[in-house]
Amino acid sequence: MSSGRRSQFAVLTPYLIPEALRGKKVVNVGDGFILRAIERLIGRFDPARTFSPRVAPTDAAVDVLERSPGVILAGANQLTESYTVWPGLTAERILKGSLRCVPFGVGLNGEPGRSERLSAETRAVLEAVHTRIEFSSWRCPRTVALLRRELPHLAERFLMTGCPVLYDGPLLDSSRFHSSEASVAVTATERGNFWEQETGVIDRVARRFPRARRYFVTHQNLSPPAAFEGLRHRMTRLDPWRLPDRVEALRLYARRRGFTVVIPRDADECLRFYDGVDVHVGSRLHAHLLFLSRNKRSYLIPIDGRSLGIAEHLGFPAGPPEQLDANWDFNFEIVRDHARASFAVMERFIRSIV
């Protein structure tokens, strides 16, 4: 499945890091996977109509957005109790202007206490958004359940389409997952107290795939490569409370267990790299969905609630590293069956917006 056509839509994607946030935020290649997957489904976006939802757009950018036939809100784990399209945008402003906003694969934030209810302001924004679209697209059943509980009069307009990263020809059109184990990639999420979980994954993958080419892939580069290269000479000076030092230490841990550390410059480079990898294990949800979309086995280690709704819907196991040994022989054809059913809902949604 691929699309060489151009999209007439504008897009807001968290993959872009605006100048005002450089040094505070780093690129997440998983957000780029979502952007490319949406383009695969509805066409490539014009860079001149591509903006970030992380900051309020300039007046010139708002003019571009309002003159577009629609503004795709490229999904990620953005739905919180205080969600809005961009910082400061109110329902009143949406209704007074001509913005046609289209949520596309948006999911629950997943962090404890951030997605249990919706504020009055968020409910008003979502109501305003739905005055100009028939349906909206959401990532998992837990997301849709929250929306339907908070806005019951819009219940039938919230479609559980799944994440667009999941949908590609190999998964939807083939009949058997790849069995090769010549190479395996591990991804980590360096957030909170990640050390025990992520080293547990590295150790179990090294034992399970002793003869495979093993890669440790970074989706967010929280520590510069130059610092990593010098790490082996200063291990005794690492500060365990400093995140970049803990990130560097995890990379060194992986290298010492036979992994090549891969730090892609952007999503496209990472997508090309994953073309040559057979199996994925790790906590990065969009790497997991990408491998499944390519008919390749992937084993997810959840770090919070954002991935559990997808796991429940698609029927794949998601648990801590110690459960991996029980999951290696999972029958991934279960995922294919559920994905095909969800893709029919995604097609319904796409027909409603184009």
C-alpha positions as CSV (number, residue, x, y, z in Angstrom):
1,M,0.0,0.0,0.0
2,S,1.5,3.3,-1.0
3,S,0.4,6.8,-2.1
4,G,2.4,8.9,-4.5
5,R,-0.3,11.5,-4.7
6,R,-0.2,14.9,-3.0
7,S,-2.7,15.7,-0.3
8,Q,-4.6,19.0,-0.3
9,F,-4.9,18.9,3.5
10,A,-2.7,20.8,5.9
11,V,-1.3,18.9,8.9
12,L,-0.4,19.5,12.5
13,T,2.2,16.9,13.6
14,P,4.2,16.7,16.8
15,Y,7.1,15.3,14.7
16,L,8.1,18.8,14.0
17,I,9.9,20.6,16.8
18,P,9.4,24.4,16.5
19,E,12.3,26.7,17.0
20,A,10.9,28.0,20.3
21,L,11.2,24.5,21.8
22,R,14.6,23.5,20.4
23,G,16.8,22.4,23.4
24,K,13.7,21.6,25.4
25,K,12.2,18.9,23.2
26,V,13.8,16.3,20.9
27,V,12.5,14.6,17.8
28,N,10.6,11.4,18.4
29,V,10.9,9.3,15.2
30,G,7.7,7.4,16.2
31,D,5.7,10.6,15.5
32,G,7.3,10.6,12.1
33,F,6.1,7.1,11.5
34,I,2.6,8.3,12.1
35,L,3.0,11.2,9.7
36,R,4.4,8.9,7.0
37,A,1.6,6.4,7.6
38,I,-1.1,9.0,7.2
39,E,0.6,10.1,4.0
40,R,0.5,6.5,2.8
41,L,-3.3,6.6,3.2
42,I,-4.3,10.0,2.0
43,G,-1.3,11.5,0.1
44,R,1.9,13.5,0.8
45,F,1.6,16.8,2.7
46,D,3.0,20.0,1.3
47,P,5.8,21.2,3.7
48,A,4.4,24.7,3.4
49,R,1.2,23.3,5.0
50,T,2.9,21.3,7.7
51,F,3.0,22.7,11.2
52,S,3.5,21.7,14.8
53,P,0.7,21.6,17.4
54,R,3.2,22.2,20.2
55,V,3.0,26.1,19.9
56,A,0.3,28.5,18.7
57,P,0.8,29.2,15.0
58,T,1.6,32.6,13.6
59,D,-1.1,34.6,11.9
60,A,0.3,33.7,8.5
61,A,0.2,30.0,9.5
62,V,-3.4,30.3,10.7
63,D,-4.3,31.8,7.4
64,V,-2.8,28.8,5.6
65,L,-4.7,26.4,7.9
66,E,-8.0,28.1,7.4
67,R,-7.7,28.2,3.7
68,S,-7.0,24.4,3.6
69,P,-9.9,22.0,2.9
70,G,-9.0,20.4,6.3
71,V,-6.3,20.3,8.9
72,I,-5.2,16.7,9.8
73,L,-4.4,16.4,13.5
74,A,-1.8,13.6,13.1
75,G,-2.2,11.2,16.0
76,A,0.0,10.5,18.9
77,N,-0.7,10.1,22.6
78,Q,-2.1,13.6,22.8
79,L,-5.6,13.2,24.4
80,T,-5.4,14.5,28.0
81,E,-8.0,16.2,30.3
82,S,-6.9,19.6,28.9
83,Y,-6.4,18.6,25.2
84,T,-6.9,21.3,22.5
85,V,-5.7,21.6,18.9
86,W,-2.8,23.9,19.8
87,P,-2.0,25.8,23.0
88,G,-4.6,28.4,23.7
89,L,-7.0,27.5,20.9
90,T,-10.6,27.7,22.2
91,A,-13.9,26.4,20.9
92,E,-15.1,29.9,20.4
93,R,-12.1,30.7,18.1
94,I,-12.8,27.5,16.1
95,L,-16.4,28.4,15.6
96,K,-15.6,32.0,14.6
97,G,-13.1,31.0,12.0
98,S,-13.1,28.4,9.2
99,L,-10.8,25.8,10.6
100,R,-11.9,22.2,9.7
101,C,-9.8,20.1,12.1
102,V,-9.7,16.3,11.5
103,P,-8.4,14.1,14.4
104,F,-6.5,11.2,12.7
105,G,-5.4,8.3,15.0
106,V,-5.2,10.4,18.2
107,G,-4.8,8.3,21.4
108,L,-4.9,8.6,25.1
109,N,-1.9,10.2,26.8
110,G,-1.7,7.1,29.1
111,E,0.2,8.7,32.0
112,P,-1.6,8.2,35.3
113,G,-4.1,10.9,36.1
114,R,-3.9,12.7,32.8
115,S,-6.6,11.0,30.8
116,E,-9.4,10.0,33.2
117,R,-11.8,12.8,32.5
118,L,-12.0,15.7,30.0
119,S,-12.2,19.3,31.1
120,A,-15.2,21.5,30.1
121,E,-12.9,23.4,27.8
122,T,-11.7,20.2,26.1
123,R,-15.3,19.0,25.6
124,A,-16.2,22.3,24.1
125,V,-13.2,22.1,21.7
126,L,-14.2,18.6,20.5
127,E,-17.8,19.7,20.0
128,A,-16.6,22.6,17.9
129,V,-14.4,20.3,15.9
130,H,-17.3,18.0,15.1
131,T,-19.5,20.8,13.7
132,R,-17.4,20.5,10.5
133,I,-16.6,16.8,10.2
134,E,-18.8,13.7,10.1
135,F,-16.4,11.4,11.9
136,S,-13.1,11.6,13.8
137,S,-10.4,8.9,14.1
138,W,-9.1,7.5,17.4
139,R,-6.4,5.0,18.2
140,C,-7.8,2.4,20.6
141,P,-11.0,1.3,22.4
142,R,-9.9,2.9,25.6
143,T,-9.7,6.3,23.9
144,V,-13.1,5.9,22.3
145,A,-14.6,4.8,25.6
146,L,-13.4,7.9,27.3
147,L,-14.7,10.1,24.5
148,R,-18.1,8.4,24.4
149,R,-18.5,8.7,28.2
150,E,-17.6,12.4,28.2
151,L,-19.5,13.4,25.1
152,P,-22.3,10.8,24.7
153,H,-24.2,12.9,22.1
154,L,-21.2,12.5,19.8
155,A,-20.7,8.8,20.6
156,E,-21.3,7.4,17.0
157,R,-19.0,10.0,15.5
158,F,-15.9,8.8,17.4
159,L,-14.5,6.0,15.2
160,M,-12.0,3.4,16.6
161,T,-9.8,3.3,13.5
162,G,-6.6,2.1,15.2
163,C,-3.2,3.8,14.6
164,P,-2.4,4.4,10.9
165,V,1.1,3.0,11.4
166,L,-0.4,-0.5,11.6
167,Y,-1.9,-0.4,8.1
168,D,0.4,-1.5,5.2
169,G,0.1,-4.0,2.5
170,P,2.2,-6.8,4.0
171,L,0.0,-7.1,7.0
172,L,-3.3,-6.6,5.3
173,D,-2.7,-8.6,2.1
174,S,-0.3,-11.4,3.2
175,S,-1.0,-14.7,5.0
176,R,2.1,-15.5,7.1
177,F,4.4,-13.6,9.3
178,H,8.1,-13.7,8.6
179,S,10.0,-16.4,10.4
180,S,13.6,-15.2,9.9
181,E,15.6,-14.3,13.0
182,A,18.8,-13.2,11.4
183,S,18.5,-9.7,12.9
184,V,16.6,-8.2,15.9
185,A,16.1,-4.6,17.0
186,V,15.5,-3.5,20.6
187,T,14.0,-0.1,21.4
188,A,13.9,1.6,24.8
189,T,11.9,4.4,26.4
190,E,14.3,6.4,28.7
191,R,11.6,7.8,31.0
192,G,11.2,7.4,34.7
193,N,13.0,4.5,36.4
194,F,13.7,2.8,33.1
195,W,17.0,1.0,34.0
196,E,15.7,-2.4,35.3
197,Q,13.1,-2.8,32.6
198,E,15.3,-1.9,29.7
199,T,18.3,-3.9,30.8
200,G,15.9,-6.8,31.4
201,V,14.8,-6.6,27.7
202,I,18.4,-6.4,26.5
203,D,19.4,-9.5,28.5
204,R,16.5,-11.6,27.4
205,V,16.9,-10.7,23.7
206,A,20.7,-11.5,23.9
207,R,19.8,-14.9,25.3
208,R,17.0,-15.6,22.9
209,F,18.8,-14.5,19.7
210,P,22.5,-15.4,20.4
211,R,23.5,-15.7,16.7
212,A,21.4,-12.8,15.4
213,R,22.7,-9.4,14.5
214,R,21.4,-7.3,17.4
215,Y,20.7,-3.6,17.3
216,F,19.7,-1.1,20.0
217,V,17.7,1.6,18.3
218,T,17.1,5.1,19.7
219,H,13.9,6.9,18.9
220,Q,14.6,10.0,20.9
221,N,18.3,11.0,21.1
222,L,18.4,12.3,24.7
223,S,22.2,12.3,24.7
224,P,24.5,13.3,21.9
225,P,26.5,10.6,20.2
226,A,29.8,12.3,20.8
227,A,29.3,12.0,24.6
228,F,28.4,8.4,24.2
229,E,31.6,7.6,22.3
230,G,33.6,8.9,25.3
231,L,31.5,7.1,27.8
232,R,33.7,4.1,28.3
233,H,36.5,6.3,29.6
234,R,34.4,8.0,32.3
235,M,32.0,5.4,33.6
236,T,33.1,6.2,37.2
237,R,32.0,9.8,36.8
238,L,28.5,9.2,35.7
239,D,25.7,10.9,37.6
240,P,22.9,8.4,38.2
241,W,20.4,11.3,38.6
242,R,21.3,13.0,35.3
243,L,19.2,11.7,32.4
244,P,21.8,12.0,29.6
245,D,24.3,10.0,31.7
246,R,21.7,7.2,32.4
247,V,20.9,7.1,28.7
248,E,24.6,6.8,27.8
249,A,25.0,4.1,30.4
250,L,22.1,2.1,28.8
251,R,23.7,2.3,25.4
252,L,27.0,1.1,26.8
253,Y,25.2,-1.8,28.5
254,A,23.7,-2.8,25.2
255,R,27.0,-2.6,23.4
256,R,28.7,-4.8,26.0
257,R,26.0,-7.5,25.3
258,G,26.7,-7.5,21.6
259,F,24.3,-4.8,20.3
260,T,25.1,-2.2,17.7
261,V,23.7,1.1,18.8
262,V,21.8,2.9,16.1
263,I,20.7,6.5,16.4
264,P,18.7,7.5,13.3
265,R,18.8,11.2,12.3
266,D,15.1,11.2,11.4
267,A,12.0,9.0,10.8
268,D,12.8,8.3,7.2
269,E,16.3,7.0,8.0
270,C,14.8,4.8,10.8
271,L,12.2,3.4,8.5
272,R,14.9,2.5,5.9
273,F,16.9,0.8,8.6
274,Y,14.0,-1.2,9.9
275,D,13.6,-2.6,6.4
276,G,16.5,-4.8,7.0
277,V,15.6,-6.0,10.5
278,D,13.6,-9.2,11.1
279,V,12.2,-9.0,14.6
280,H,11.5,-6.2,17.1
281,V,11.4,-6.2,20.9
282,G,10.9,-3.1,23.1
283,S,8.8,-0.4,24.6
284,R,8.4,1.9,21.6
285,L,4.8,1.4,20.5
286,H,5.2,2.8,17.0
287,A,8.2,0.6,16.2
288,H,6.0,-2.3,17.4
289,L,3.1,-1.3,15.1
290,L,5.5,-0.7,12.2
291,F,7.0,-4.2,12.4
292,L,3.5,-5.7,12.5
293,S,2.5,-3.6,9.5
294,R,5.5,-5.2,7.6
295,N,4.5,-8.7,8.5
296,K,7.3,-9.0,11.0
297,R,7.1,-10.2,14.6
298,S,7.3,-7.7,17.4
299,Y,7.0,-8.0,21.2
300,L,5.8,-5.0,23.2
301,I,6.9,-4.0,26.6
302,P,4.4,-1.4,27.9
303,I,5.6,1.4,30.1
304,D,2.2,3.0,30.8
305,G,-1.4,2.8,29.7
306,R,-1.0,4.3,26.2
307,S,-0.4,1.0,24.5
308,L,-2.7,-1.3,26.5
309,G,-5.8,-0.4,24.6
310,I,-4.2,-1.3,21.3
311,A,-2.8,-4.5,22.8
312,E,-6.3,-5.5,24.0
313,H,-7.9,-4.7,20.7
314,L,-5.4,-6.4,18.4
315,G,-4.9,-9.3,20.8
316,F,-1.1,-9.3,21.1
317,P,0.6,-9.8,24.5
318,A,2.1,-6.8,26.3
319,G,3.9,-7.3,29.5
320,P,7.1,-6.8,31.5
321,P,10.4,-8.4,30.3
322,E,10.0,-11.4,32.5
323,Q,6.9,-12.4,30.4
324,L,8.9,-12.5,27.1
325,D,9.9,-16.1,27.5
326,A,6.2,-17.1,27.5
327,N,5.4,-15.0,24.5
328,W,8.1,-15.9,21.9
329,D,5.8,-18.4,20.3
330,F,2.7,-16.1,20.1
331,N,0.5,-16.7,17.0
332,F,0.6,-13.3,15.2
333,E,-2.1,-14.3,12.8
334,I,-4.5,-13.2,15.5
335,V,-3.2,-9.6,15.0
336,R,-3.8,-9.8,11.2
337,D,-7.4,-10.7,11.6
338,H,-8.1,-7.8,14.0
339,A,-6.1,-5.4,11.9
340,R,-8.2,-6.2,8.8
341,A,-11.4,-5.5,10.7
342,S,-10.1,-2.2,12.0
343,F,-8.9,-1.2,8.6
344,A,-12.4,-1.3,7.3
345,V,-13.3,1.3,9.9
346,M,-10.3,3.4,8.9
347,E,-11.5,3.3,5.3
348,R,-14.9,4.5,6.4
349,F,-13.3,7.4,8.2
350,I,-11.1,8.3,5.2
351,R,-14.1,8.3,2.8
352,S,-15.8,10.8,5.1
353,I,-13.0,13.4,4.9
354,V,-11.8,13.3,1.3
